[in-house]
């Protein structure tokens, strides 16, 4: 009997040690911007990194990078942008104007008890990240941009680069009323190559609002092209970025031309790093996953405060 009791106690002790040594699971949290609730997922310990996805995507696009940064001693918070997955989906185009999107990022930083953060974005998340850095510089201590040129560079390409004008036709289509009728959760997930992750994307898109997704384009994407290009009035007129900035681009991107990144350094008042991956396309964080993860990790490590 004594031996049995000792064996049970030893087993319980080992189980407790294993549990104590295991990393805490990612946590679902919510931040509030006015009456809009933003869902995000937090993992790791250390200085805050906020991650913003694009179209069509959701917070889980960042899981590989989050794991890399968590191991390196960063706390990551990956958002579902408003309109997507578990975040609120306010009605109306105006709800997706850039000032509201900036406010969502500020709300998450505030909810995490931080004064500022590393802000990382891809696609619309990158467009938002640029605008947060320009409009609310006190919130961004380092900026990491995937795919989207600085607004000044993009405006230049839209006004003068025929290839970029042609590549932006999809956005013109998205701006048309009723285009959301052409979308489906399965179709939006076609770009996902990982069979283990794809069902999660389909489920997330089924929970999302297709009209909200397209309202990002209707409220914020430049209208017309060439000399008729007009920047939405809600976008920042100040183009200066105060934070050290890393830009990563896949050169096979057929939505955003690499040429848009030329001259980025003219708009950043800190060190500026631009990295091009020749074999990656628009979803560069997946197409060149390991390279992107290492690049971001090492770049941040060299600038850790």
C-alpha positions, 0 to 999 in steps of 0.5 A, spaced: 500 500 500 505 504 501 508 503 495 502 504 491 501 511 495 508 513 493 507 511 486 501 515 485 504 521 489 510 521 484 506 521 478 502 527 480 508 530 481 511 529 474 504 531 471 504 538 475 511 539 473 510 538 466 504 542 466 508 548 470 513 547 464 508 548 459 507 554 455 501 558 456 496 557 451 494 563 446 489 567 449 483 570 446 481 578 448 477 584 446 478 591 445 473 596 444 473 602 440 467 606 441 462 601 440 466 596 436 469 590 439 475 588 436 477 580 437 485 579 438 489 573 440 495 574 445 501 569 446 508 570 449 511 575 454 515 581 453 514 588 449 508 588 445 508 586 438 501 588 434 500 584 428 494 586 422 492 582 417 489 584 410 484 581 405 482 576 405 485 573 411 484 573 419 489 573 425 491 566 424 495 568 418 501 570 423 501 564 427 508 562 424 511 569 426 508 569 432 511 563 434 518 565 432 517 572 436 514 569 442 521 564 442 525 571 442 521 574 448 516 578 445 508 578 446 504 578 440 497 581 439 494 579 432 487 582 431 481 580 427 480 587 423 473 589 424 468 586 419 472 579 420 471 573 423 470 574 431 471 582 431 464 586 430 462 588 423 459 595 423 454 597 417 456 602 412 462 604 408 464 610 413 465 605 419 471 602 415 474 609 414 482 610 416 481 614 422 476 608 425 481 603 423 487 607 426 483 607 433 482 600 433 489 599 433 490 604 439 484 600 442 488 594 442 495 597 445 491 600 450 487 594 452 494 591 453 496 596 458 502 598 453 504 605 451 506 603 444 508 597 440 512 594 434 506 594 429 506 589 423 502 589 417 500 586 411 496 588 405 490 592 408 494 591 415 500 594 412 496 600 409 493 601 416 500 600 420 503 606 415 497 610 417 498 609 425 505 611 424 504 617 421 497 619 425 499 616 432 507 616 432 507 615 439 504 609 439 509 605 434 516 604 436 518 600 430 514 599 424 514 592 419 510 593 413 509 587 408 507 588 401 504 595 401 508 601 399 508 608 403 502 612 401 506 617 397 510 611 393 503 608 392 500 614 390 506 616 385 505 609 382 497 610 381 498 616 377 504 614 373 505 607 372 501 603 367 503 596 370 500 598 377 494 602 374 492 595 371 494 591 377 489 595 381 483 593 376 481 588 382 480 594 387 476 598 382 471 592 381 471 591 389 469 598 389 463 597 385 456 596 389 454 589 390 460 586 388 460 582 394 455 577 391 461 574 387 464 572 393 464 566 397 468 563 403 471 557 399 473 562 394 476 567 398 480 561 401 483 559 395 490 562 396 491 558 402 496 553 400 496 549 407 491 544 407 491 543 415 490 551 415 485 552 410 479 549 414 480 555 419 480 560 414 473 558 410 470 558 417 473 565 419 470 567 412 464 564 413 463 568 420 466 575 416 462 580 412 463 580 405 461 587 404 465 590 410 471 587 407 470 591 400 468 597 404 476 597 406 477 599 398 471 603 398 472 608 403 480 608 403 483 606 396 484 611 391 479 612 386 480 613 378 488 612 375 493 616 372 492 624 372 485 623 375 487 619 381 484 621 388 486 620 395 480 619 400 480 625 404 480 621 410 488 619 409 493 622 412 496 628 409 502 628 413 507 622 410 513 622 415 514 616 419 518 617 425 519 609 427 525 605 424 522 601 419 522 594 415 519 593 409 518 586 406 516 585 399 515 579 394 517 581 387 512 576 384 506 580 387 501 581 382 497 586 386 502 591 388 508 593 384 515 593 387 517 599 384 512 603 389 517 602 395 522 606 391 524 612 395 520 610 401 527 612 405 525 619 403 519 619 408 522 615 414 526 619 419 529 613 422 533 607 419 529 604 413 530 597 411 527 594 404 528 586 403 525 583 397 524 576 396 524 574 388 520 568 389 514 570 393 508 573 391 503 577 395 502 573 401 509 573 402 509 571 410 507 564 407 511 564 400 517 566 404 515 564 411 522 562 414 525 567 411 520 573 413 520 570 420 528 570 421 528 577 417 523 580 422 526 577 428 533 579 427 531 586 425 527 587 431 533 584 435 538 589 433 533 594 435 531 592 441 530 597 447 
